[in-house]
Structure formats: C-alpha cells, structure tokens
Amino acid sequence: MSNYIDLPLSGLEEPLSEMEQYVQDTAHRFAVDVLRPAGAALDEMSAEESIAPDSPLWGILEKAAGLGLSVKAMLDMEPLERERIMMIASEELSWGECGLGSMVLVNQMPGLYAALAGNMEMVDFCDGKLGCWGITEPDHGSDMLDADGSVAAANGDYGRPNCVARIEGDKIVVNGQKSAWVSGSAVAQVCALYCHLEENGKTRPGVSLIVPLDLPGVTKGKALEKMGLRCLNQGEIYFDNVEVPLSHLLVGPDGYVDFVRHTLTEANAHVGNVAVGLARAAYEHAHAYAHERKQGGLPIIRHQSVRSRLFHMFRKVEAARALVRRVMTYNATAPEAALQGSIAAKVTATQTAFEVASDALQIFGGNGMTREYPMEKLLRDARAMLIADGCNEMLALKGGSLLVNPELL
C-alpha cells in the first residue's frame, strides 16, 4: 500500500478560498499554456530579438493583462486578501517561467508604489501601462537601497549620484541615467523613478516620481545580454532635462528614506515569492525525472541517495514558501511593516531556489547540462536571483542594521 500523498499546488498551505483557488487555477493554466513554451523560445533569442516587434513577448504581455492582476483592480480588496491573491498568482506564474512571471509583477510596480504613496491620480495614470522601477545607478547598485546610509562603511562615501532631479515651480526636471538593471525598461511606458534631489548645487536623497517614458529627453540603452532571467528584459534609461509635471511626484525628500524602506519591504517579499515558484518548478522537474530515469535496472527514485536529495529539496521549498507567506501576511496586517522580514524572505527564498535548482540538475546528471532539458536554464535563472532586487550580501547588512535596538546600547 502506497503512502504517497498528492499535495496541492501550494504544498502544505491551508485550504484556499473559492476566489484564491480560481486565481491559482487560472494562473497555473496560463503558466502551462503560455509562459513555459514562450519562455523556452525567448531564452534562446538575443536580448534585442526578445523585445523586437515580432517577438512573442508582446502577445504574452497582452494576454497577461487579461489576468486581472492590476493594482487598480485589486485596490478594493482588504490588504490581506490582496496580498494572498498576489502571492498565489505570482508563484504560479513564476513556476511557469520566472522571468516572465517577474515581468507581470514589474509592470505593476509604478501603480503599486503610487498606491503606497497615496497618489491615486498616478495609480489611474499607470493603470494599463507597462511599467518599470528605476532606482539603481551605474555607480550605485545596492547603495540606492540604503537611502539612510545605515550600512555604509564607517569612512565610506556613496559619492555623487548618477541621476538627479530639480523641482522648478510646477515641474520636476530630471537629468542623468539609471543602470542597465532596470527590469522591464526596454518595453516600459512608465517608470517609478527614485533619485536624488538637487538643491542649491547640492544633492540629497531624494524624490520618487512617475515618469512617462515617451517624454522628450528620455532615451533607452540596448537590452542587456545576460546569463540568467533572459526573459526579463533589462537596460539603461537616460534623462536629458526631462520635464515631468509636479503632480507625478510620489514623495519628496522629507519622506524619501521612509518611502524607500516601504518600497523595498514590498519588493523584496515579492521577489522571494518569485523564487519560491522557481524552486518549486525545479523540484517538480527532478521529482518527475527521478520516476522516469532508470539506472542500475531501477527508476533512480528507488535509490536512497536520490530520495534523500529529493526530500531535502521538498523541505526547503516548503520552508521558503512558509516564510515568504508569513512575512507578507504580517506586513499586510501589522501596524508597521517589517523590512527585516522581507529581506529574510528574499534572501532565504532565493538561496533556496539556487540550492534546489543545483540539486535538481544533479539528479538529471549529464542530461541536466543540456538544453534538451529545463534544468540548466532554471539554474541560470536561480543564480541571477541572488543578485536581483539587491544582492543578498548587502541586504543581509541592511537587515542586520534593523536588528539594532538603540535602547539596549
């Protein structure tokens, strides 16, 4: 008699509500029917080919808009319900193809951050537009996520920013550039821009604003060729005296540090959730392959070492999901969202994704190294996630700084 239990898509989660189950089923079908086949094709293309007018990417983005996952569509939900819907949908999409799952999420970021700022005019403005989040700069990668300088070296200086804005009357004038790591930039129509403010010849953190990317003075660099997450286009954005209406301002310098904290709290947890989807995909591929592949006259899952490896992959995926969802549930309901929790979720889930993808490839053996099987792509994607949305080392320093209780010093 077999003791095997066929777990639901979300593993050891509590039962989903009727709405949650519908969202999960819809997102899962979309992942199977659309994202997986398209992701395999896009991964083989050059970065420029993947965003060309005849690329399948455009059809995917159009179909994804029909999933009903826009910020505006979900604003009427209670915070906890909204977070759960997003977690469930995003995990399924990322299980299908994590780069494209990230694209669906990235497109909503300008509207999401406008909602965080309470600027409903900008939520409406961003609705239905492809979006991106521009914060890192050529000389300031993860530095820009540390707006208060809490993890800077004792004698260090982050130096002059690469992108600055001036407020002149009823407009904001932006000059400079954002780095090649702006996700979704190549196809984005609007950008949630975070940059320093220039006043009287001096700069300080900062401002956040919504920038339409069809304004005069905005140009884009080439789509970046990279090892992993190739389905998620990334590239520079340049600003040459770009004039943006003051109504597009989300936050000014007095609230900027706190706003960056809230932004990172939201973003890190979502990236952790994307990593859970990737890790689950790697585990499921390895689990299925272990039943098919025979060595020593038996399916390799009959070998103890393979079963042991699969078990550890299973427990890591479940532990990562549990932490990510616990953090997102806490932050959706607590009086003050905890950035250290979101950082813990991102670091744990991305490290899990890399470890599980590596172990999955090992189960595939030599076949895992070939492009005939999905593992080498999943491993490349998982490796990229250790750097995405702030490299894990810097995030750990940032999270550690948030554990210092000044009252105990």
C-alpha positions as CSV (number, residue, x, y, z in Angstrom):
1,M,0.0,0.0,0.0
2,S,1.4,3.3,-1.0
3,N,1.8,6.2,1.5
4,Y,2.2,8.8,-1.3
5,I,0.1,11.9,-0.9
6,D,-0.5,14.1,-4.0
7,L,-0.2,17.6,-2.5
8,P,-2.0,20.6,-3.9
9,L,-0.1,23.2,-6.0
10,S,0.7,25.2,-2.9
11,G,2.0,22.3,-1.0
12,L,1.3,22.3,2.8
13,E,-0.7,25.5,2.7
14,E,-4.1,25.7,4.4
15,P,-7.1,25.3,2.0
16,L,-7.6,28.2,-0.4
17,S,-10.8,30.2,-0.5
18,E,-13.0,29.8,-3.6
19,M,-11.5,33.1,-5.1
20,E,-8.0,32.0,-4.3
21,Q,-8.5,28.6,-5.9
22,Y,-9.9,30.2,-9.0
23,V,-6.9,32.6,-9.2
24,Q,-4.4,29.7,-8.7
25,D,-6.1,27.6,-11.4
26,T,-6.2,30.4,-13.9
27,A,-2.6,31.4,-13.3
28,H,-1.4,27.8,-13.4
29,R,-3.1,27.2,-16.8
30,F,-1.6,30.4,-18.1
31,A,1.8,29.3,-16.9
32,V,1.5,25.9,-18.6
33,D,-0.2,27.0,-21.9
34,V,1.6,30.4,-22.4
35,L,4.6,31.1,-20.2
36,R,6.5,27.8,-20.4
37,P,6.6,27.4,-24.2
38,A,7.2,31.1,-24.7
39,G,9.9,31.2,-22.0
40,A,11.9,28.4,-23.7
41,A,11.8,30.3,-27.0
42,L,12.7,33.7,-25.6
43,D,15.6,32.3,-23.6
44,E,17.2,31.2,-26.9
45,M,16.8,34.7,-28.5
46,S,19.2,37.6,-28.2
47,A,18.2,40.4,-25.9
48,E,17.3,42.6,-28.9
49,E,15.3,39.8,-30.6
50,S,13.3,39.2,-27.5
51,I,11.9,42.8,-27.5
52,A,11.6,43.2,-31.3
53,P,8.1,44.0,-32.7
54,D,7.7,40.4,-33.9
55,S,8.7,38.9,-30.5
56,P,6.2,36.6,-28.7
57,L,6.8,38.8,-25.6
58,W,4.2,41.3,-26.8
59,G,1.5,38.8,-27.1
60,I,2.3,37.4,-23.7
61,L,2.1,40.8,-22.0
62,E,-1.2,41.5,-23.7
63,K,-2.6,38.1,-22.5
64,A,-1.2,38.7,-19.0
65,A,-3.1,41.9,-18.8
66,G,-6.3,39.8,-19.1
67,L,-5.5,38.0,-15.8
68,G,-6.9,40.9,-13.8
69,L,-3.9,41.3,-11.5
70,S,-3.5,45.1,-11.9
71,V,-3.1,47.2,-8.8
72,K,-6.2,49.2,-9.5
73,A,-8.3,46.1,-10.0
74,M,-7.3,44.9,-6.5
75,L,-7.4,48.1,-4.5
76,D,-10.9,47.5,-3.3
77,M,-9.8,44.2,-1.6
78,E,-8.7,44.1,2.0
79,P,-4.9,44.2,2.4
80,L,-4.6,40.6,3.5
81,E,-6.8,39.3,0.7
82,R,-4.9,41.4,-1.9
83,E,-1.6,40.0,-0.7
84,R,-2.7,36.4,-0.7
85,I,-4.1,36.7,-4.2
86,M,-0.8,38.3,-5.5
87,M,1.3,35.6,-3.7
88,I,-0.8,32.7,-5.1
89,A,-0.8,34.1,-8.7
90,S,2.8,35.2,-8.7
91,E,4.0,31.8,-7.5
92,E,2.2,30.0,-10.3
93,L,3.4,32.4,-13.0
94,S,7.0,32.2,-11.7
95,W,6.6,28.4,-11.6
96,G,5.8,28.6,-15.3
97,E,8.7,31.0,-16.2
98,C,10.2,33.2,-13.5
99,G,11.5,35.9,-15.9
100,L,8.1,36.4,-17.4
101,G,6.4,36.0,-14.0
102,S,8.7,38.8,-12.9
103,M,7.6,40.9,-16.0
104,V,4.0,40.6,-15.0
105,L,4.9,41.8,-11.5
106,V,7.3,44.6,-12.7
107,N,4.7,46.1,-14.9
108,Q,2.5,46.8,-11.8
109,M,5.3,48.5,-9.8
110,P,4.6,52.1,-10.8
111,G,1.0,51.7,-9.9
112,L,1.9,49.8,-6.7
113,Y,4.3,52.4,-5.5
114,A,1.8,55.2,-6.4
115,A,-0.7,53.4,-4.2
116,L,1.9,53.2,-1.4
117,A,2.4,56.9,-1.7
118,G,-1.4,57.5,-1.6
119,N,-1.3,59.2,-5.1
120,M,-4.4,57.8,-6.6
121,E,-4.1,60.1,-9.6
122,M,-0.9,58.3,-10.5
123,V,-2.5,54.9,-9.8
124,D,-5.1,55.7,-12.5
125,F,-2.4,57.1,-14.8
126,C,-0.3,53.9,-14.6
127,D,-3.2,51.5,-15.0
128,G,-3.0,49.5,-18.2
129,K,0.6,50.7,-19.0
130,L,3.7,48.6,-19.0
131,G,5.9,49.8,-16.1
132,C,9.3,49.5,-14.5
133,W,11.1,50.6,-11.3
134,G,14.3,52.7,-11.8
135,I,16.4,53.0,-8.7
136,T,19.9,51.5,-9.2
137,E,22.6,53.5,-11.0
138,P,25.8,52.7,-12.8
139,D,28.0,53.8,-9.8
140,H,25.4,52.9,-7.2
141,G,23.8,49.5,-7.3
142,S,22.6,48.3,-3.9
143,D,23.8,51.7,-2.5
144,M,20.5,53.2,-3.7
145,L,18.5,50.8,-1.5
146,D,20.3,52.2,1.6
147,A,18.9,55.7,1.4
148,D,19.8,56.5,5.0
149,G,23.3,55.2,4.7
150,S,22.9,52.8,7.6
151,V,25.2,50.1,6.2
152,A,27.8,52.4,4.6
153,A,31.4,51.8,5.6
154,A,32.5,54.0,8.6
155,N,34.8,56.0,6.4
156,G,32.9,55.5,3.2
157,D,31.1,57.9,0.9
158,Y,28.5,56.8,-1.6
159,G,29.6,59.8,-3.8
160,R,27.7,61.8,-6.3
161,P,24.6,60.2,-7.7
162,N,24.2,59.4,-11.4
163,C,20.6,60.7,-11.6
164,V,19.3,63.9,-10.0
165,A,16.1,65.9,-10.1
166,R,15.3,69.5,-9.5
167,I,11.9,70.9,-8.6
168,E,11.2,74.1,-10.5
169,G,7.8,75.5,-9.9
170,D,5.2,73.1,-11.2
171,K,7.6,70.7,-12.8
172,I,10.4,68.3,-11.9
173,V,13.4,68.3,-14.2
174,V,15.4,65.0,-14.3
175,N,19.0,64.5,-15.6
176,G,21.3,61.5,-15.6
177,Q,20.8,57.8,-16.0
178,K,19.7,54.6,-14.3
179,S,21.7,51.5,-14.6
180,A,21.4,48.6,-17.1
181,W,19.5,46.6,-14.4
182,V,16.1,48.4,-14.7
183,S,13.8,45.4,-15.1
184,G,11.3,45.8,-17.9
185,S,12.8,49.1,-19.1
186,A,13.0,48.1,-22.7
187,V,9.3,47.8,-23.1
188,A,8.1,50.0,-20.3
189,Q,5.8,53.0,-20.9
190,V,6.1,54.5,-17.4
191,C,8.8,54.4,-14.8
192,A,8.6,54.7,-11.0
193,L,11.8,56.7,-10.7
194,Y,13.8,57.1,-7.5
195,C,16.7,59.5,-7.5
196,H,18.5,62.3,-5.6
197,L,17.2,65.8,-5.3
198,E,19.4,68.7,-6.3
199,E,19.0,72.0,-4.3
200,N,21.4,74.9,-4.4
201,G,24.1,72.9,-6.1
202,K,23.9,70.1,-3.5
203,T,22.2,66.7,-3.7
204,R,20.5,64.6,-1.1
205,P,18.0,61.7,-1.1
206,G,15.7,62.2,-2.7
207,V,12.4,62.1,-4.7
208,S,10.2,59.4,-6.2
209,L,8.0,60.2,-9.2
210,I,6.2,58.6,-12.1
211,V,7.9,59.4,-15.4
212,P,6.2,58.7,-18.7
213,L,8.9,57.3,-20.9
214,D,7.7,58.9,-24.1
215,L,8.6,62.4,-22.8
216,P,11.2,64.5,-24.7
217,G,14.7,63.8,-23.4
218,V,14.1,60.2,-22.4
219,T,16.2,57.5,-24.2
220,K,16.9,53.9,-23.5
221,G,20.0,51.8,-23.8
222,K,20.2,48.4,-25.5
223,A,18.5,45.4,-23.8
224,L,21.1,43.7,-21.7
225,E,22.6,40.3,-22.6
226,K,22.9,38.3,-19.5
227,M,23.3,34.7,-18.2
228,G,20.0,34.3,-16.4
229,L,16.5,35.7,-16.3
230,R,16.8,36.3,-20.0
231,C,13.1,36.6,-20.4
232,L,13.1,39.6,-18.1
233,N,14.5,42.4,-20.3
234,Q,16.7,45.0,-18.6
235,G,18.5,48.1,-19.7
236,E,19.5,51.7,-19.0
237,I,17.3,54.7,-19.1
238,Y,18.7,58.1,-19.8
239,F,17.2,61.5,-18.9
240,D,18.2,64.8,-20.5
241,N,16.4,67.7,-19.0
242,V,13.2,65.6,-18.8
243,E,10.3,67.8,-17.6
244,V,7.7,65.9,-15.5
245,P,4.6,67.6,-14.0
246,L,4.8,68.1,-10.3
247,S,1.6,66.1,-9.9
248,H,3.6,63.0,-10.8
249,L,5.6,63.3,-7.6
250,L,5.1,60.4,-5.2
251,V,7.3,61.6,-2.3
252,G,9.8,64.4,-1.6
253,P,13.0,64.4,0.4
254,D,11.3,64.7,3.8
255,G,9.6,61.3,3.3
256,Y,12.0,59.7,0.9
257,V,14.0,57.5,3.3
258,D,10.9,56.0,4.8
259,F,9.3,55.6,1.3
260,V,12.4,53.6,0.1
261,R,12.1,51.4,3.1
262,H,8.4,50.7,2.4
263,T,9.2,50.1,-1.3
264,L,11.9,47.6,-0.5
265,T,9.7,45.9,2.1
266,E,7.1,45.3,-0.7
267,A,9.6,44.4,-3.4
268,N,11.8,42.0,-1.5
269,A,8.9,39.9,-0.4
270,H,7.6,39.6,-3.9
271,V,11.0,38.6,-5.3
272,G,11.1,36.0,-2.6
273,N,7.8,34.7,-3.8
274,V,9.0,34.5,-7.4
275,A,12.0,32.5,-6.2
276,V,9.6,30.0,-4.4
277,G,7.9,29.4,-7.8
278,L,11.2,28.8,-9.5
279,A,12.4,26.4,-6.7
280,R,9.1,24.5,-6.9
281,A,9.5,24.1,-10.6
282,A,13.0,22.7,-10.2
283,Y,11.9,20.3,-7.5
284,E,8.9,19.1,-9.6
285,H,11.0,18.5,-12.7
286,A,13.5,16.5,-10.7
287,H,10.8,14.5,-8.9
288,A,9.2,13.5,-12.2
289,Y,12.5,12.7,-13.9
290,A,13.5,10.5,-10.9
291,H,10.5,8.3,-11.7
292,E,11.3,8.1,-15.4
293,R,15.1,7.7,-15.5
294,K,16.5,4.2,-14.9
295,Q,20.0,3.3,-13.7
296,G,21.0,0.1,-12.2
297,G,17.9,-1.5,-13.6
298,L,15.6,0.7,-11.5
299,P,14.0,4.1,-11.6
300,I,16.5,6.3,-9.9
301,I,14.0,7.3,-7.2
302,R,14.4,3.8,-5.9
303,H,18.0,4.7,-4.9
304,Q,18.3,6.0,-1.4
305,S,20.6,8.9,-2.2
306,V,18.1,10.3,-4.8
307,R,15.2,10.0,-2.4
308,S,17.2,11.8,0.3
309,R,18.1,14.6,-2.1
310,L,14.5,15.0,-3.2
311,F,13.3,15.1,0.4
312,H,15.7,18.0,1.3
313,M,14.6,19.8,-1.9
314,F,11.0,19.4,-0.8
315,R,11.5,20.6,2.7
316,K,13.5,23.7,1.5
317,V,10.7,24.7,-0.9
318,E,8.1,24.3,1.8
319,A,10.1,26.2,4.3
320,A,10.8,29.1,1.9
321,R,7.1,29.4,0.9
322,A,6.1,29.3,4.6
323,L,8.5,32.2,5.4
324,V,7.6,34.3,2.4
325,R,3.8,34.0,3.0
326,R,4.2,34.5,6.8
327,V,6.2,37.7,6.1
328,M,3.7,39.0,3.5
329,T,0.8,38.2,5.8
330,Y,2.5,40.0,8.7
331,N,3.3,43.1,6.6
332,A,-0.2,43.3,5.2
333,T,-1.8,43.3,8.7
334,A,0.8,44.8,11.1
335,P,0.7,48.5,12.2
336,E,4.3,48.8,10.8
337,A,5.6,46.5,8.0
338,A,9.0,44.9,8.9
339,L,11.7,45.3,6.2
340,Q,13.9,42.8,8.1
341,G,11.2,40.2,7.5
342,S,11.0,41.0,3.8
343,I,14.8,40.8,3.5
344,A,14.8,37.5,5.3
345,A,12.1,36.2,2.9
346,K,14.1,37.3,-0.2
347,V,17.4,36.0,1.0
348,T,16.0,32.7,2.2
349,A,13.9,32.0,-0.9
350,T,16.5,33.0,-3.5
351,Q,19.2,30.9,-1.7
352,T,16.7,28.1,-1.6
353,A,15.9,28.4,-5.3
354,F,19.6,28.2,-6.2
355,E,20.3,25.2,-4.0
356,V,17.2,23.3,-5.2
357,A,17.9,24.1,-8.8
358,S,21.5,22.9,-8.4
359,D,20.3,19.7,-6.7
360,A,17.7,19.1,-9.4
361,L,20.3,19.4,-12.1
362,Q,22.4,16.8,-10.2
363,I,19.5,14.4,-10.3
364,F,19.3,14.9,-14.1
365,G,23.0,14.1,-14.3
366,G,24.6,14.9,-17.7
367,N,21.1,15.4,-19.2
368,G,20.7,18.4,-16.9
369,M,23.6,20.2,-18.5
370,T,22.0,20.1,-22.0
371,R,19.3,22.4,-23.4
372,E,17.1,19.5,-24.2
373,Y,16.0,19.6,-20.5
374,P,14.9,22.6,-18.4
375,M,17.5,22.4,-15.7
376,E,20.4,24.4,-17.0
377,K,18.0,27.3,-17.6
378,L,16.5,27.1,-14.2
379,L,19.9,27.1,-12.6
380,R,21.0,30.2,-14.6
381,D,17.7,31.9,-13.6
382,A,18.1,30.9,-9.9
383,R,21.7,32.2,-9.8
384,A,20.6,35.6,-11.1
385,M,18.0,35.9,-8.3
386,L,20.8,36.0,-5.7
387,I,21.5,39.5,-7.1
388,A,18.1,40.7,-8.2
389,D,16.4,43.4,-6.1
390,G,19.6,43.9,-4.1
391,C,22.4,41.4,-3.8
392,N,21.9,39.1,-0.8
393,E,25.1,40.2,1.0
394,M,24.1,43.9,1.0
395,L,20.5,43.0,2.0
396,A,21.8,41.0,5.0
397,L,23.8,44.0,6.1
398,K,20.7,46.2,5.7
399,G,18.6,43.6,7.6
400,G,21.1,43.4,10.4
401,S,21.1,47.1,10.8
402,L,17.4,46.9,11.5
403,L,18.0,44.5,14.4
404,V,20.0,47.1,16.4
405,N,17.9,48.2,19.4
406,P,19.3,51.7,20.4
407,E,17.6,51.4,23.8
408,L,19.8,48.4,24.7
409,L,23.1,50.2,23.8
